[in-house]
């Protein structure tokens, strides 16, 4: 009788959300979640709590704090972390503070047009969702949420080679512009097959990442043992046990997959760390001839991501690339490299009249976007800016983040005295 009463009390506490960090309750919510009625209750409860808290998120830092509360430590650190001392990661955002905006007044800014045309794609916003890996680890909706939110706001989104939803599915679901982010593997047959799959799916832009021929030293991941499938250290396992809501979300939805790679790589027998994937499977011998061959084979909009020198930017234009992204991979590869925004002007001056120049890294505010556009970027990519909201609340979180960005851009454009993106220029800027 006493045992039955204890079970009833535990179930009541579970329904109210009063979780404890213990193995007993961990097993309990697993059993409960296997019952379809309880599963629906759990999902509804999580969704209600998320929507309530989401209303209190007003900026990048609010979303980051909420994601940290929701995610197990190893997964949060995978999003949040960077290479070595994480100096470049911090500098990416800090760089925007060295540049001030100079507004104009009395310009008649009743309405603002935020649209841009980049690499043949008309976007309603000058901000796009950069391709990022492993999104369904952060929230079960993953790339589906990001794609739907991008489509709602009329901008483009990217799918990674390490994506968790197939690019074919997303292409069929949304007409908005789509990027496929490609890593160059040692297996040339795998490269050809992945390129062909993207062509068959009618992907708009091929984006080859060129700054990840080997893995960055991401020490947060090393400490927790973060890998796919999970092969965690004891400290990492304890951090998962402390976030049972994430566990409920993870085990009650479709299994985790890497559909862009699963036909070519068997990951069932051993764990693959992200650093190991870069170091063991990608080809460090990739050179300009290899890229030129890919450009010819693709025969469409082709972008290099990770270009940081004017000489490389010129070479990209010479072999037929139609765009480049000034990027240091969010500070996750070579720590101590220059901030993307600091390097943007040199590259725009070198090739901005020949190919479209994008920038990503450290963007947290609409004013950051305006500064990059004023220097000469055609559009600005964001990663962590939408990953924290995704982790916090799925599609609703990403939509709120993009909605806040749109509102900031409209307000800031009016305050700058501009009604169209094309009116921004370096005349609007002063360096400290």
N, C-alpha and C positions, 0 to 999 in steps of 0.2 A: 504493500500500500504506500509506504514511504517512498519507494523507488518510483512509483507511478506519479506521485505528487511532484517529485523533483523534476521528472521529465516534463510535466505540464507547466511548471514554473519556468523551466529553461526555454520551452517553446514560446511561452508568452513573452519572455524577455527578448527572444530572437525576433519576434514579430515587431516589438517596439524598437528594435535597433540597439538594445543594450548588450553589445558584444563584449566578450572578455577575450583576452589574448591567451588562450590555453588550447592544448591539443584536444581536450575533451570537446570543447565547443566547436573547434575546427571540424572534428568528425561529425558533430551534430549538424552543422549547417550543410555539410556535404550530403548527409542522408535526407535532410529536409528538402534540399534543392533538387533531389531526384524525383520528388513528388511534383507533378505538373501544377497542381493548385498552389502549392507553396511557392513554386518557382515564379508563377505569375505575381504572387503577393510580394516576393522579394524584389522583382524587377520594378513593380509599381512603387514600392517604398523607396528604392534607390532613386528612381526618376523624380519622385516628388521632392525628396531631400535635395537633389542636385539642382532642380529648378529654383527652389527657395534660396539656396546659397548663391546661385549664379547671378541673381538680381543684384547682389552686393559686389560683384566684380566690375570694376570700372577701368582697369588698366592692366598692363602686362604683369605687374607685380602681384596684383590681386589673383590673377589666374595662376601664377606660379605658386603662390602660397596654397591655393586650393588643390592644385595638382600634387603638391608635396604631402598634403594631408591624405589624399586618396590613394596614392601609389605606394607600393612596397619600395623600400629604399634603393635596392639595386636597379629597379626600372626608372625611378625618378632620377637617379644619378646618371643613367645612360642618356637621358634627355639633357640633363642639366650640366653634365660634365664636359670637359675638354681635355686637351693634351698637356702633359707635364705640369707646369705651375699654373696653367690656365690664364697666362698673361694676355695672350692674343684675344682670347674670348672676352676678357674684361675690356680690353682696349677697343674692341669693335664698337661697343656702345659709347665708351668714353670719347672716342674720336669726334663724335657729333658735337660735343661740347666746345671744341676748339673753333667752331664756326658759328657765327651769329646771322640771323635773318634780319634783313632790312626791309620793312614793309613800306608800301606806298598807300596813300589815302585818297579819298574822294574820287574813286575810280568807277563808281557805279557797278557794284557787284551783287545785283539782285539774285542771280542764279549762277551756278558754277558747273562747268562741264569737266568731269574728272576722267573722261575717256582718253585712251591712247591706242595707237596701232603699233604693234611690235611683231617683227618677223611674220608679217602677213596676217596677224590676228588682231581683231578689234576687241579691246577690253574696256569694260565700263569703269574699272579702277586701275590705277597705275601700280597696284600691288598684286602679287600673285603668290600662291601657296607653293613653295619650293618642294621638290620631291624629297621625302624623308623615309627612312627604313622602319620596319617593324611596328607599324601604327596600331595594329590590333592587340599588341601587348599593352598599349596605353589605355585603350577603350575598345570594347568588342566591335564597335561600328567601324573603327579604323578609317581606311581610305574612302569608304562609302560616305562617311560623315563629312570628310573634307571635300570630296567631289561635289556632294549635294550643296554644301555651303558656298563653295566657289561658284557653282552654277547659279545659285540664288542671287549672288552679287555680281554676276556677269564677268568673272575673271577666270584666269586659267589656273590649273593645278597640275602637279607632277606626280607620276608614279615611279617608284624606285625599283631597280633590279631586286632589291631586298624588300619589296612591297609584300603586303599580306592579303591583298585582294588582286585578282587578275586584271591586267590592263584591258583585256577583251570585255570583261563584265562592265567595267567603268565606262568604256567607250560606248557600249550599247545603251547604258543608262543615262548618259549626259551628252548633250551637244556642245557644251562649253569647251574651249580650247584645252588640249591635253598635251602634256610633256611626258616623254619617257626618258628617265634618267638611266644611263647605261654605264656599266663598268666593263673594262676591257680585260677579258679572262685569258689565261694561258691557253686554254682550249679554244682554238680558232673556230672549230666547228660549232661550239657553243655560242660564240659571238655571232656567227652567221645565222644560226637558228633564232637567236633572240632578236636580231635585227629584222629578220623576215616576219617574225610574229608581230612585231610592232608595225611593220608595213601593212600586214594583212588586217590589223585592227584599225587602220587609218589614223594613226597617231599624228598629230599636227607638227610637233617639234621633237627631234631627237637631240638629247642633251648628254654629251659624253663628259663624265667627270674625269679630270686629268690630274687632280692633286692627291689621289689616293692609291698610288701604285704600291704602297705598303701601308700598314696600319699605324696610326698615331699612337703614342704612348698614353693611353687613357687609364690613369692609375685608379680612378674610382672603380672602374669595371674590374680591374685586377684584384682589388681588395675584396669585392663581393663575389667574384667568380662568375659574373654575368656572362651567359652564353645561351645559345639556342640549340637543342632543348636546354632547359635549366640544369646547370651543374654548379650549384651554389656552395660557397663556403658556409660554415656554421653561422657566422655573423649574417650572411645573406639570407639564410633560411629563417633566422629569428626575425628579420625585418619583414619577410613575407607573412609570418605568423601574426605579426602585429597589425596587419591590414586585411582582415577577413572579408571586408566588402569587395575588395579587388578580387579575392579568390572566388567569391560567389559569381561575380561577373564573368570571370575567366572560365570556370568549369561548367557554366550553364549555357554556353553558346558554342557555336561551331568550333571545331578544333583549329588550333593555330597552324597556318601553312605559309609557305613561301612559293606561291604559284608560278612566279616567273622563273624559278630555279628548279622546282621539284621534278620536272621531267628529265633534268640533266644531272642532278646531284642527289645522292641518297644520303639524307641526314638522319636516318632512323637509328643508325648504330652508334653514333658518337656525337658529342657536343661540338658545336662550331661557335667559337667566340667571334665577335665582329672584327677584332684585330686580326684573328687568325684567318678569317675570310679574306681580308685585304692582303695579308702577307703571303698566304699559301696559294690562293686561287687566282689572284690578279697578276697581270703580266708587267713586271717592272721594266721590261725591255721595250715597251710600247714607245714608238717614236712618231715623228711627223709624217713619215711615209705611211705608217699604219692608219693614221687619222685621215690622211688624204684619200686613201682607198675606201675608208668608211664613208666619207663625204660623197664620193662618186657613187658608191653602192646605194646610199640612202636616196640621193637625188631629190632632196627637198630641204626644208628648213633644218639647219644643223647648227648646234650651239656647243661651244666648249665651256665647261664650268670649272672654275678654279684657276683662271688666268690672272696673274698678278704683275706681270712685267709688260711694258710697252712693246718690247721686241717680240714677245710671244703673241701679243695681240695682233701685231702686224703679220706675223707668220700665219696666224689663223685666218686672217682676211685673204692672204695670198693663196691658200689652198682651197678656198671656196666656202669657208664657214660664213653663215649669215648672222651669227650672233655670238657673243661671249658673255660670261658672267664673271665679274670681278669678285672673287670670293676666296676666303681662306678656310673654307669648310667649317665655319662657325668656331674657329679656333681649335678644332678637333684633330688637326693633323700636325702641322709644324708650329710649335709654340715659339713665340718670338718673331713670327712673320708680321708684316705690316698690316695694319687695320685696313679693311676693304675700302672704307670711305676715304681714308687718307691717300689711297692709291688711285682712286677713281679718276681724278682730274687728268693725271698723266696719260691714262689709257684712253680716255675720251678724246684728248688732244691728238693722240696718235692714230686712232682708227674710227672715231665717232662719226666721221663723214662717209665711211665705207660700210660699216656693219653696225647692227644694233648692240649697244652696250647695256647690260644689266648689272645690278649690284645686289649682293646679300651680305648679311652679317651684322648682328647687333641692333637691328631695327626694332624699336619698341614703341615709337610714337609717330603720329602723322607728321610732326615737324621733322623727324629724321628722314622720312620719305621726301618731303619737300626740299630738304637740303641736297639729297642725292639727285633728285630731278633737276634742281637748279644747276648743279655741277655738270650735268649732261647725261645722266642715266636715262634710258628710255622707260624702264620700269624697275621695280624693286621687289626682290624675293624675300619672303619671311619663312622661318622654320619653327624655332621655339615659340614664336609669337602665336602660332595656332596649335602647336602640340600641347602646351599647357592647358588651354581651353578644351582640347579634345580629351585629354586625360581627366579633366574636371567634370565634363558633362556631355561628351560625345558631340553629335551634330549641333545641338543647341548651344554648346560652348563655342564651337568654331563660328557659328552664325553670329553669336553675340560679339565675339572678337572682331570679325570682319565688319560688323555693323558699327562698332565703336571706331574702328579705323576710318571707315567712310565718313562718319560724323566729324571726326577730328580733321580729316583732309578738307571737307567742305568748309568748316569753320575757319581753319588756318588759311585756306586759299582766300577767303573773304577778307581776313585780317591782313593778308599780304597785298590785297588790292588786285587780285588776279581772278579771272573768270574761266581760264582754260590753262591746261598744263603747259602748252606751248609758250605761255607768257612768262614762265619761270626762266631765269637765267642767272649767271654769276653776278650780274649787277645787284641781285637780291642778297648777296652774301658778303660778309666781311670775316676774315680770319683774325683770330685773337693774336 
